[in-house]
């Protein structure tokens, strides 16, 4: 009798479960389609805002025009386009070299532990050496790369302005000997693209089958020869992809370059020529551009930039994914001639090994300099007045902190359900390899590659203009939803994939529906990964400035009303340093942002560590 009742109840639940599963599936599909809607909307509205400029000036005259005089309605962007391409090429060449060689060091030569020895009597030094010997160097380097990636662009810009430019001014041989220009911009952008290129190149090298490396060693190659003559060529497709993504990162950067470029819309004549890039031009002129042809011309500049970024993103699909490296080299004989040849060929590999070690040390030095400099300058400027009440003229911490927290809350409330829903569809419902899935993933990757300045332009046109939100925390939050959505989708997707299939099968075996299995079994198991996605999104929100300047505003006050304008921490840093009257507050804010970045990375590290222990 009891079995009959149980069976009847189960049969009664089946139609309801089918309805719930069907509704949930369509909801998840809608979430996955948000990336498509976002990309199409960005392209459409940016193009719509550009039409007046293209119609009156002409597309080719606009792109290839050499003269820029907004008051005379001359809007040629060719000098700025050339500047952007030159700076991007130099920065990727420098940052790519350091990043790739650092990745090679991390994969093949980075020791797990230091083996330092100290025979002195100083107890402090003895404890310090003992502590250093306990550190896992691979973990340290991994955190260094993540910390460099997490530092806000505006903080890099401040370091470039106050530290890099004065150093380069000693090398500048042309009046007024300021050190600004192509070289300063290229070095700063190179530092910023190093984390991206390093992490992706590292993944590419680790993906090369181990047999390639072992086969090369078995045929008489040294370790350095096996790495540079076999493994690196085999991983070149992934390395090229890393360089392409680094190029997209560099060409779309605005806030870091704005203080070190010199801001002159002229063709460059040397390494210290003052220049203006496409992104910098948008930020510099949008503040005073009126609703005439000037503003559409700036939006059209963003559209041209968007085209370049899309070309760079789509070019990733042209990079071959298969390995084409050599499996080994010719076995050497024992005669003297062969031995000489072996040494000559091996010398280059050993030199490259040394370069890899030097690049890795350089990356550590870069981070150390940034942290030490901002810590010294930040702590010395953390005064009591900085934590006091704010006004329209005097910036302090708490209004910007309150606005940032409100911005984070609104953004995550909207972005997390959309991102998690999209990830659930891609992992749990979508057929692997289907055309729709490929389309969705393409649009997610495209959305991830959109420069922050373009997000800001779209937010200004659509959220602030069309929706009537003006400059407000809500307009900034809606813009940030689009910015962090790819990060949340990717991180959540990885977390869902990591959940063992046996968990799902056991749930289905007990009679649970797909929806119940997802919400009761899969999502709780993937919670650490989802938490990581949330923290990464918070880090991106805290560090963003370009997208918020055009949508959230830059007022020093905070009312708590999401429809009012305010100022985030990163935007406040830009305002303080850009005006030049509040440099002490700028240093204090930079230190706080660095500290927040470090804390967020530390939280992510401990979450991932706990997940590994459970597995």
C-alpha positions as CSV (number, residue, x, y, z in Angstrom):
1,X,0.0,0.0,0.0
2,X,2.8,2.4,0.9
3,X,4.6,1.6,-2.3
4,X,1.5,2.4,-4.3
5,X,1.0,5.8,-2.6
6,X,4.7,6.6,-3.2
7,X,4.5,5.7,-6.9
8,X,1.3,7.7,-7.3
9,X,3.0,10.8,-5.7
10,X,6.0,10.3,-8.0
11,X,3.7,10.1,-11.1
12,X,2.0,13.3,-9.9
13,X,5.3,15.1,-9.7
14,X,6.4,14.2,-13.1
15,X,4.2,16.7,-15.1
16,X,5.1,19.5,-12.7
17,X,8.8,18.7,-13.0
18,X,8.6,18.7,-16.8
19,X,6.9,22.2,-16.6
20,X,9.5,23.5,-14.2
21,X,12.3,22.1,-16.3
22,X,10.9,23.6,-19.5
23,X,10.4,27.0,-17.9
24,X,13.9,26.9,-16.3
25,X,15.5,25.9,-19.6
26,X,14.0,28.9,-21.4
27,X,15.0,31.3,-18.6
28,X,18.6,30.0,-18.9
29,X,18.5,30.4,-22.7
30,X,17.4,34.0,-22.2
31,X,20.3,34.5,-19.8
32,X,22.7,33.0,-22.4
33,X,21.3,35.3,-25.1
34,X,22.1,38.4,-23.0
35,X,25.7,38.4,-24.3
36,X,24.3,38.5,-27.9
37,X,21.8,41.3,-27.0
38,X,24.6,43.3,-25.3
39,X,27.0,43.0,-28.2
40,X,24.4,43.8,-30.8
41,X,23.1,46.7,-28.7
42,X,26.6,48.2,-28.2
43,X,27.4,48.0,-31.9
44,X,23.9,49.4,-32.9
45,X,23.9,52.3,-30.5
46,X,27.5,53.2,-31.1
47,X,27.0,53.2,-34.8
48,X,23.7,55.1,-34.4
49,X,25.6,57.8,-32.4
50,X,28.3,57.9,-35.1
51,X,26.1,58.4,-38.1
52,X,25.9,62.2,-37.9
53,X,29.7,62.5,-37.9
54,X,30.1,59.9,-40.7
55,X,27.3,61.6,-42.8
56,X,28.6,65.1,-42.5
57,X,32.4,64.5,-42.5
58,X,32.5,61.2,-44.5
59,X,33.8,57.9,-43.2
60,X,37.1,57.9,-45.1
61,X,37.7,61.6,-44.5
62,X,37.1,61.0,-40.8
63,X,39.4,58.0,-40.5
64,X,42.2,59.3,-42.8
65,X,41.9,63.0,-42.1
66,X,45.1,64.6,-40.7
67,X,43.6,67.7,-39.3
68,X,41.7,67.9,-36.0
69,X,40.1,71.2,-35.0
70,X,36.7,70.5,-33.4
71,X,35.7,74.2,-33.3
72,X,36.2,74.3,-37.0
73,X,34.4,71.0,-37.4
74,X,37.5,69.2,-38.6
75,X,37.6,65.8,-37.0
76,X,40.4,63.8,-38.7
77,X,41.6,60.9,-36.5
78,X,44.5,59.6,-38.5
79,X,47.3,61.0,-36.2
80,X,45.6,59.4,-33.2
81,X,45.0,56.2,-35.0
82,X,48.7,56.0,-36.0
83,X,49.7,56.8,-32.4
84,X,47.4,54.0,-31.1
85,X,48.9,51.5,-33.5
86,X,52.5,52.4,-32.8
87,X,52.1,52.4,-29.0
88,X,50.2,49.1,-29.1
89,X,52.9,47.5,-31.3
90,X,55.8,48.6,-29.0
91,X,54.0,47.6,-25.9
92,X,53.0,44.2,-27.1
93,X,56.5,43.6,-28.4
94,X,58.0,44.5,-25.1
95,X,55.3,43.1,-22.8
96,X,54.9,40.0,-25.0
97,X,58.6,39.2,-24.8
98,X,58.7,39.5,-21.1
99,X,55.4,37.7,-20.7
100,X,56.2,34.7,-22.9
101,X,59.7,34.2,-21.3
102,X,58.2,34.5,-17.8
103,X,55.7,31.8,-18.7
104,X,58.5,29.6,-20.0
105,X,60.3,30.1,-16.7
106,X,57.3,29.3,-14.6
107,X,56.5,26.1,-16.5
108,X,60.1,24.6,-16.8
109,X,62.5,26.3,-14.4
110,X,60.6,27.7,-11.5
111,X,61.6,25.7,-8.3
112,X,58.9,24.8,-5.8
113,X,61.1,25.8,-2.9
114,X,64.0,28.1,-2.2
115,X,67.1,26.5,-0.6
116,X,68.6,29.5,1.1
117,X,71.3,29.0,3.8
118,X,72.1,31.4,6.6
119,X,74.9,30.7,9.1
120,X,74.9,34.1,10.9
121,X,73.8,34.8,14.4
122,X,71.0,37.3,13.7
123,X,67.7,35.7,14.8
124,X,65.6,37.9,12.6
125,X,67.5,37.0,9.4
126,X,67.5,33.4,10.4
127,X,63.7,33.4,10.8
128,X,63.3,35.3,7.5
129,X,65.4,32.8,5.6
130,X,63.4,29.9,7.2
131,X,60.2,31.6,6.2
132,X,61.4,32.2,2.6
133,X,62.4,28.5,2.4
134,X,58.8,27.5,3.3
135,X,57.3,29.5,0.4
136,X,56.1,27.7,-2.7
137,X,57.6,29.8,-5.5
138,X,55.1,28.6,-8.1
139,X,52.3,29.8,-5.9
140,X,54.1,33.1,-5.3
141,X,54.5,33.8,-9.0
142,X,51.0,32.8,-9.7
143,X,49.7,35.3,-7.1
144,X,52.1,38.0,-8.5
145,X,50.7,37.6,-12.0
146,X,47.1,37.8,-10.6
147,X,47.9,40.8,-8.5
148,X,49.4,42.6,-11.5
149,X,46.3,41.8,-13.5
150,X,44.1,43.1,-10.8
151,X,45.7,46.5,-10.3
152,X,43.3,49.1,-11.6
153,X,44.3,51.0,-14.7
154,X,44.1,54.3,-13.0
155,X,46.7,53.2,-10.4
156,X,49.1,52.2,-13.2
157,X,48.5,55.7,-14.7
158,X,49.4,57.3,-11.4
159,X,52.6,55.3,-11.0
160,X,53.5,56.1,-14.6
161,X,52.9,59.8,-14.0
162,X,54.8,60.1,-10.7
163,X,57.5,57.5,-11.1
164,X,58.0,56.4,-14.7
165,X,57.8,59.8,-16.5
166,X,60.3,61.5,-14.1
167,X,62.8,58.7,-14.7
168,X,62.4,58.9,-18.5
169,X,62.8,62.7,-18.4
170,X,66.5,62.2,-17.8
171,X,66.7,60.4,-21.2
172,X,64.5,63.0,-23.0
173,X,66.8,65.1,-25.2
174,X,64.1,67.4,-26.6
175,X,62.6,70.4,-24.8
176,X,60.8,70.6,-22.4
177,X,62.4,67.3,-21.3
178,X,59.2,65.9,-19.7
179,X,59.7,62.2,-20.5
180,X,56.1,61.9,-21.8
181,X,55.3,60.3,-25.1
182,X,55.5,57.1,-27.0
183,X,58.2,55.5,-24.9
184,X,56.4,56.1,-21.6
185,X,53.1,55.0,-22.9
186,X,54.6,51.8,-24.4
187,X,56.4,50.8,-21.3
188,X,53.3,51.4,-19.1
189,X,51.1,49.4,-21.4
190,X,53.7,46.7,-21.7
191,X,53.6,46.3,-17.9
192,X,49.8,46.1,-18.1
193,X,49.7,43.4,-20.8
194,X,52.3,41.2,-19.1
195,X,49.8,39.3,-16.8
196,X,47.5,38.5,-19.7
197,X,50.2,37.2,-22.0
198,X,52.0,35.4,-19.2
199,X,49.0,33.5,-17.9
200,X,47.7,32.5,-21.4
201,X,51.2,31.5,-22.6
202,X,51.6,29.4,-19.5
203,X,48.4,27.6,-20.2
204,X,49.5,27.0,-23.8
205,X,52.8,25.6,-22.7
206,X,51.2,23.3,-20.2
207,X,48.8,22.0,-22.8
208,X,51.6,20.6,-25.0
209,X,51.7,16.8,-24.6
210,X,54.4,15.7,-22.3
211,X,55.6,13.2,-24.9
212,X,57.0,16.1,-26.9
213,X,59.3,17.2,-24.1
214,X,60.3,13.7,-23.1
215,X,60.9,12.6,-26.7
216,X,63.3,15.6,-27.2
217,X,65.2,14.7,-24.1
218,X,65.5,11.1,-25.2
219,X,67.0,12.1,-28.5
220,X,70.0,13.9,-26.7
221,X,68.7,17.4,-26.3
222,X,69.4,19.4,-23.1
223,X,66.4,20.7,-21.2
224,X,66.8,24.1,-22.6
225,X,67.0,22.7,-26.2
226,X,63.9,20.6,-25.6
227,X,62.0,23.6,-24.4
228,X,62.9,26.1,-27.0
229,X,63.3,23.8,-30.0
230,X,60.3,21.5,-29.4
231,X,57.8,22.7,-26.7
232,X,57.7,26.4,-27.5
233,X,57.1,25.8,-31.3
234,X,54.4,23.3,-30.4
235,X,52.7,25.9,-28.2
236,X,53.0,28.7,-30.7
237,X,49.3,28.8,-31.5
238,X,48.4,29.5,-27.9
239,X,51.2,32.0,-27.6
240,X,50.0,33.8,-30.7
241,X,46.5,33.9,-29.2
242,X,47.9,35.4,-26.0
243,X,49.7,38.1,-28.0
244,X,46.5,38.9,-29.9
245,X,44.5,39.3,-26.7
246,X,47.3,41.4,-25.3
247,X,47.0,43.6,-28.4
248,X,43.3,44.1,-27.8
249,X,44.0,45.0,-24.1
250,X,46.6,47.6,-25.1
251,X,44.7,49.3,-27.9
252,X,41.6,49.8,-25.8
253,X,43.4,51.2,-22.7
254,X,42.7,54.9,-21.9
255,X,43.1,55.7,-18.2
256,X,46.6,54.5,-17.8
257,X,47.9,56.3,-20.9
258,X,46.2,59.6,-20.4
259,X,48.8,61.0,-18.0
260,X,52.0,59.7,-19.7
261,X,51.3,60.3,-23.4
262,X,51.5,64.1,-23.6
263,X,48.1,64.5,-25.1
264,X,48.9,66.1,-28.5
265,X,47.0,65.0,-31.6
266,X,50.0,65.0,-33.8
267,X,52.1,62.4,-35.8
268,X,55.0,61.2,-33.7
269,X,58.6,62.2,-34.6
270,X,60.5,60.3,-31.9
271,X,60.3,58.1,-28.8
272,X,59.5,61.2,-26.6
273,X,57.0,62.7,-29.0
274,X,53.9,63.8,-27.2
275,X,51.0,61.9,-28.6
276,X,47.3,61.3,-28.2
277,X,45.7,57.9,-28.7
278,X,42.1,57.2,-29.8
279,X,41.0,56.3,-26.3
280,X,42.7,59.2,-24.6
281,X,41.1,61.6,-27.1
282,X,37.6,60.4,-26.2
283,X,38.3,60.9,-22.4
284,X,39.9,64.3,-22.9
285,X,37.3,65.9,-25.1
286,X,34.0,64.3,-24.0
287,X,33.9,66.5,-20.9
288,X,33.4,69.7,-22.9
289,X,31.9,68.2,-26.1
290,X,28.5,69.7,-26.6
291,X,25.5,68.2,-28.5
292,X,26.9,69.4,-31.8
293,X,29.0,67.4,-34.3
294,X,31.8,67.2,-31.7
295,X,30.1,64.5,-29.5
296,X,29.0,62.3,-32.5
297,X,32.6,62.6,-33.7
298,X,33.9,61.2,-30.4
299,X,31.4,58.4,-30.5
300,X,32.5,57.7,-34.1
301,X,36.1,57.4,-32.7
302,X,34.8,54.8,-30.3
303,X,33.2,53.0,-33.2
304,X,36.5,52.9,-35.2
305,X,38.2,51.6,-32.1
306,X,35.4,48.9,-31.7
307,X,36.1,47.8,-35.3
308,X,39.8,47.3,-34.6
309,X,39.0,45.4,-31.4
310,X,36.5,43.1,-33.2
311,X,39.1,42.4,-35.9
312,X,41.6,41.5,-33.2
313,X,39.1,39.3,-31.4
314,X,37.9,37.5,-34.6
315,X,41.5,36.9,-35.7
316,X,41.8,34.5,-32.8
317,X,39.6,32.1,-34.8
318,X,42.2,32.1,-37.5
319,X,45.0,30.8,-35.2
320,X,45.4,27.1,-35.6
321,X,44.6,25.1,-32.5
322,X,46.6,21.9,-33.3
323,X,50.2,21.3,-32.3
324,X,52.7,21.4,-35.0
325,X,55.9,21.3,-33.1
326,X,58.8,18.9,-33.8
327,X,58.8,15.8,-31.7
328,X,62.6,15.7,-31.5
329,X,65.9,16.5,-33.1
330,X,68.6,14.4,-34.8
331,X,70.5,12.1,-32.6
332,X,74.2,13.2,-32.4
333,X,77.2,11.0,-32.9
334,X,80.2,10.9,-30.7
335,X,82.6,12.5,-33.2
336,X,84.2,15.8,-32.5
337,X,82.4,17.6,-35.3
338,X,79.0,16.7,-34.1
339,X,80.0,17.7,-30.6
340,X,81.0,21.2,-31.7
341,X,77.6,21.5,-33.6
342,X,75.8,20.3,-30.5
343,X,77.4,23.0,-28.4
344,X,76.7,25.7,-30.9
345,X,73.1,24.8,-31.2
346,X,72.7,24.4,-27.5
347,X,74.3,27.8,-26.7
348,X,71.3,29.8,-28.0
349,X,68.9,27.7,-25.9
350,X,71.0,28.3,-22.8
351,X,71.0,32.1,-23.5
352,X,67.2,32.0,-23.9
353,X,67.0,30.2,-20.6
354,X,68.9,33.0,-18.9
355,X,66.6,35.5,-20.6
356,X,63.5,33.6,-19.2
357,X,65.0,33.8,-15.7
358,X,65.8,37.5,-16.0
359,X,62.2,38.2,-17.3
360,X,60.7,36.4,-14.3
361,X,62.8,38.4,-11.9
362,X,61.9,41.6,-13.7
363,X,58.2,40.9,-13.2
364,X,58.7,40.4,-9.5
365,X,60.7,43.7,-9.4
366,X,57.9,45.6,-11.2
367,X,55.3,44.5,-8.7
368,X,57.7,45.1,-5.8
369,X,58.4,48.7,-7.0
370,X,54.7,49.5,-7.5
371,X,53.7,48.1,-4.1
372,X,56.6,49.7,-2.2
373,X,56.2,53.1,-3.9
374,X,52.4,53.3,-3.3
375,X,52.7,52.0,0.2
376,X,55.2,54.6,1.2
377,X,53.4,57.4,-0.6
378,X,49.9,56.2,0.4
379,X,50.6,55.7,4.1
380,X,52.3,59.1,4.4
381,X,49.2,60.7,3.0
382,X,46.5,58.9,5.0
383,X,45.6,61.8,7.2
384,X,42.6,62.2,9.5
385,X,41.0,64.7,7.2
386,X,40.8,62.1,4.5
387,X,38.4,60.1,6.7
388,X,36.4,63.2,7.6
389,X,33.3,64.7,6.0
390,X,33.3,65.5,2.3
391,X,32.1,68.5,0.3
392,X,31.7,69.6,-3.3
393,X,35.3,70.8,-3.3
394,X,37.1,68.5,-0.8
395,X,37.3,64.8,-1.6
396,X,37.3,62.3,1.2
397,X,37.1,58.5,1.4
398,X,33.7,57.6,2.7
399,X,31.4,59.1,0.0
400,X,33.4,57.3,-2.7
401,X,33.4,54.1,-0.6
402,X,29.7,54.3,-0.1
403,X,29.0,54.9,-3.8
404,X,31.4,52.0,-4.7
405,X,29.6,49.6,-2.3
406,X,26.2,50.6,-3.7
407,X,27.6,50.2,-7.2
408,X,28.9,46.7,-6.4
409,X,25.6,45.6,-4.8
410,X,23.4,46.7,-7.7
411,X,25.7,45.3,-10.3
412,X,26.0,41.9,-8.6
413,X,22.2,41.7,-8.0
414,X,21.7,41.9,-11.8
415,X,24.8,40.3,-13.2
416,X,25.1,37.2,-11.0
417,X,21.6,35.7,-12.0
418,X,22.3,36.5,-15.6
419,X,25.8,35.1,-15.6
420,X,25.0,32.0,-13.5
421,X,21.9,31.3,-15.7
422,X,24.0,31.6,-18.9
423,X,26.6,29.2,-17.5
424,X,24.0,26.7,-16.4
425,X,22.6,26.6,-19.9
426,X,26.0,26.2,-21.6
427,X,27.0,23.3,-19.2
428,X,23.7,21.6,-18.3
429,X,21.4,22.1,-21.2
430,X,23.2,23.0,-24.4
431,X,24.4,20.3,-26.8
432,X,28.3,20.4,-27.0
433,X,29.4,21.7,-30.3
434,X,26.1,23.0,-31.4
435,X,26.0,26.1,-33.6
436,X,24.0,28.0,-31.1
437,X,26.5,27.3,-28.4
438,X,29.4,28.4,-30.7
439,X,27.5,31.6,-31.4
440,X,26.9,32.3,-27.7
441,X,30.5,31.7,-26.8
442,X,31.7,33.9,-29.7
443,X,29.6,36.8,-28.4
444,X,30.8,36.2,-24.8
445,X,34.4,36.4,-26.0
446,X,33.5,39.5,-28.1
447,X,31.9,41.2,-25.1
448,X,34.9,40.4,-23.0
449,X,37.1,42.1,-25.5
450,X,35.1,45.4,-25.7
451,X,37.2,48.3,-24.3
452,X,36.0,49.9,-21.1
453,X,35.8,53.3,-22.9
454,X,33.3,51.8,-25.4
455,X,31.2,50.4,-22.6
456,X,31.2,54.0,-21.2
457,X,30.1,55.4,-24.5
458,X,27.3,52.9,-24.8
459,X,26.2,53.5,-21.2
460,X,26.2,57.2,-21.8
461,X,24.0,56.9,-24.9
462,X,21.6,54.2,-23.8
463,X,21.4,54.1,-20.0
464,X,22.0,57.8,-19.3
465,X,20.3,59.1,-22.5
466,X,17.7,56.7,-23.8
467,X,16.5,55.4,-20.4
468,X,16.9,58.9,-18.9
469,X,19.1,57.9,-15.9
470,X,21.5,60.7,-16.6
471,X,24.7,60.6,-14.5
472,X,23.8,58.2,-11.7
473,X,24.9,55.1,-9.7
474,X,22.2,53.1,-11.5
475,X,23.5,54.0,-15.0
476,X,27.0,53.1,-13.8
477,X,25.8,49.8,-12.4
478,X,23.9,48.8,-15.5
479,X,27.0,49.5,-17.5
480,X,29.1,47.5,-15.2
481,X,26.7,44.5,-15.6
482,X,27.9,44.3,-19.2
483,X,31.5,44.7,-18.2
484,X,31.5,41.8,-15.6
485,X,29.1,39.5,-17.3
486,X,31.8,37.6,-19.3
487,X,33.9,37.1,-16.2
488,X,31.0,35.7,-14.2
489,X,29.9,33.4,-17.1
490,X,33.4,31.9,-17.7
491,X,34.2,31.4,-14.0
492,X,30.8,29.8,-13.2
493,X,31.0,27.6,-16.2
494,X,34.4,26.3,-15.1
495,X,32.9,25.7,-11.6
496,X,30.0,23.7,-13.0
497,X,32.2,21.6,-15.3
498,X,34.3,20.7,-12.2
499,X,31.3,19.2,-10.4
500,X,31.6,15.4,-10.9
501,X,29.1,13.8,-13.3
502,X,28.5,11.1,-10.7
503,X,26.8,13.7,-8.5
504,X,24.2,14.3,-11.2
505,X,23.7,10.6,-12.0
506,X,23.2,9.8,-8.3
507,X,20.5,12.6,-8.1
508,X,18.8,11.4,-11.3
509,X,18.9,7.8,-9.9
510,X,17.0,8.9,-6.8
511,X,14.2,10.4,-9.0
512,X,15.2,14.1,-8.8
513,X,14.4,16.2,-11.9
514,X,17.0,18.2,-13.8
515,X,16.0,21.5,-12.2
516,X,16.1,20.0,-8.7
517,X,19.5,18.4,-9.4
518,X,20.9,21.7,-10.6
519,X,19.7,23.8,-7.7
520,X,20.1,21.2,-4.9
521,X,23.2,19.4,-6.0
522,X,25.2,21.1,-8.8
523,X,25.0,24.7,-7.7
524,X,25.9,24.0,-4.0
525,X,28.8,21.9,-5.2
526,X,30.0,24.7,-7.5
527,X,29.5,27.4,-4.8
528,X,33.3,28.1,-4.3
529,X,33.7,28.7,-8.0
530,X,30.7,31.0,-8.1
531,X,32.1,32.8,-5.0
532,X,35.3,33.2,-6.9
533,X,33.4,34.7,-9.9
534,X,31.7,37.2,-7.6
535,X,35.0,38.3,-6.1
536,X,36.6,38.7,-9.5
537,X,33.6,40.8,-10.6
538,X,33.9,42.9,-7.4
539,X,37.6,43.5,-8.2
540,X,36.7,44.6,-11.8
541,X,34.0,47.0,-10.4
542,X,36.3,48.5,-7.9
543,X,39.1,49.1,-10.4
544,X,36.9,50.4,-13.3
545,X,37.1,54.1,-14.1
546,X,36.7,54.7,-17.9
547,X,33.2,53.2,-18.1
548,X,32.0,55.1,-15.0
549,X,33.2,58.5,-15.9
550,X,30.6,58.8,-18.6
551,X,27.8,57.1,-16.7
552,X,28.1,57.6,-12.9
553,X,29.8,61.0,-12.8
554,X,32.5,62.4,-10.6
555,X,30.7,64.2,-7.7
556,X,32.5,64.0,-4.3
557,X,29.2,63.5,-2.5
558,X,27.0,60.4,-1.8
559,X,23.3,60.5,-1.0
560,X,22.5,56.7,-1.1
561,X,20.0,57.3,-3.9
562,X,21.0,55.1,-6.9
563,X,19.5,57.7,-9.2
564,X,21.9,60.4,-8.0
565,X,25.3,61.0,-9.4
566,X,28.3,60.1,-7.3
567,X,31.9,59.0,-7.6
568,X,33.6,55.6,-7.3
569,X,37.0,55.1,-5.7
570,X,38.8,54.7,-9.0
571,X,37.0,57.7,-10.6
572,X,37.8,59.7,-7.4
573,X,41.5,58.8,-7.9
574,X,41.4,60.1,-11.5
575,X,39.7,63.3,-10.5
576,X,42.1,64.0,-7.7
577,X,45.3,63.3,-9.8
578,X,43.9,64.9,-12.9
579,X,43.2,68.2,-11.2
580,X,46.6,68.2,-9.6
581,X,45.2,69.9,-6.4
582,X,44.6,66.7,-4.4
583,X,47.7,64.6,-5.0
584,X,47.8,63.5,-1.3
585,X,44.3,62.1,-1.6
586,X,45.3,60.4,-4.9
587,X,48.2,58.6,-3.3
588,X,46.0,57.5,-0.3
589,X,43.3,56.2,-2.7
590,X,45.9,54.3,-4.8
591,X,47.2,52.6,-1.7
592,X,43.6,51.6,-0.6
593,X,42.9,50.2,-4.1
594,X,46.1,48.2,-4.1
595,X,45.2,46.9,-0.6
596,X,41.7,46.0,-1.8
597,X,43.1,44.2,-4.8
598,X,45.5,42.2,-2.6
599,X,42.7,41.2,-0.2
600,X,40.4,40.1,-3.0
601,X,43.1,38.0,-4.6
602,X,43.9,36.5,-1.2
603,X,40.3,35.5,-0.7
604,X,40.2,33.9,-4.1
605,X,43.4,32.0,-3.3
606,X,42.0,30.6,-0.1
607,X,38.7,29.6,-1.7
608,X,40.5,27.8,-4.5
609,X,42.8,26.1,-1.9
610,X,39.9,24.8,0.1
611,X,38.3,23.4,-3.1
612,X,41.5,21.6,-4.0
613,X,41.7,20.1,-0.5
614,X,38.1,18.8,-0.7
615,X,38.8,17.1,-4.1
